[in-house]
Amino acid sequence: MLEYIKKKVADEDPALTELSQPRLLKNFHCFAEAAMSLVHRRHCSAQEAGRLRAWLIEAAYGLTTPGTNEPHRKGKANAD
């Protein structure tokens, strides 16, 4: 998922331009939290796995349709 997000940012995905600056900052923050969690990987409890999952969902906000693995479609953006 982190590679997917990095590719979308590198490709300047148009879905990112629809997000507000505070939302982009939240995406970046959650991306960084998820990445650091994986770098400092220790024994993974269910609680840690849940946090990682939540960070990844927030980091991909606006790039995918919620509840699916489908890319975000223009005109179906979610409100912050």
C-alpha positions in Angstrom: 0.0 0.0 0.0 2.8 2.4 0.8 4.3 1.8 -2.7 0.9 2.5 -4.2 0.6 5.8 -2.4 4.2 6.8 -3.4 3.4 6.0 -7.0 0.2 8.1 -6.9 2.1 11.0 -5.5 5.0 10.7 -7.9 2.6 10.5 -10.8 0.8 13.6 -9.5 -2.6 11.8 -9.4 -5.4 14.3 -10.1 -7.3 13.0 -7.1 -4.7 14.6 -4.9 -5.5 18.1 -6.2 -9.1 17.7 -4.9 -7.9 17.3 -1.4 -7.5 20.3 1.0 -4.2 21.2 2.4 -5.1 20.0 5.9 -6.3 16.7 4.4 -3.0 16.3 2.5 -1.1 16.9 5.7 -3.1 14.2 7.5 -2.5 11.8 4.6 1.3 12.5 4.8 1.3 12.2 8.6 -0.4 8.8 8.5 1.9 7.7 5.7 4.9 8.6 7.8 3.4 6.8 10.9 2.8 3.7 8.9 6.3 3.7 7.4 8.0 4.3 10.7 5.9 1.5 12.3 7.2 -0.9 9.7 10.8 0.4 10.1 10.7 -0.2 13.8 8.8 -3.5 13.5 8.6 -5.5 16.7 6.2 -8.2 17.7 2.9 -7.1 16.1 -0.1 -7.3 18.4 -3.6 -7.0 17.2 -3.7 -3.4 18.5 -0.6 -2.5 16.5 -1.9 -4.2 13.4 -5.2 -2.2 13.8 -3.2 1.1 14.1 -1.2 0.3 11.0 -4.4 -0.5 9.1 -6.0 2.7 10.2 -2.9 4.7 9.2 -2.8 3.1 5.8 -6.5 3.8 5.2 -6.0 7.5 6.2 -2.8 7.8 4.1 -4.7 6.5 1.0 -7.7 8.8 1.6 -8.8 10.3 -1.7 -6.8 7.9 -3.8 -9.2 4.9 -3.4 -12.9 4.4 -3.0 -13.6 3.7 0.7 -14.4 0.0 1.5 -12.9 -1.2 -1.8 -9.6 -1.6 -3.5 -10.8 0.5 -6.5 -9.0 3.8 -7.4 -10.8 7.0 -6.5 -13.1 8.2 -9.2 -13.5 11.9 -10.0 -16.8 13.2 -8.8 -17.0 10.8 -5.9 -14.7 12.6 -3.4 -15.5 12.2 0.2 -15.9 15.3 2.5 -13.3 15.8 5.2 
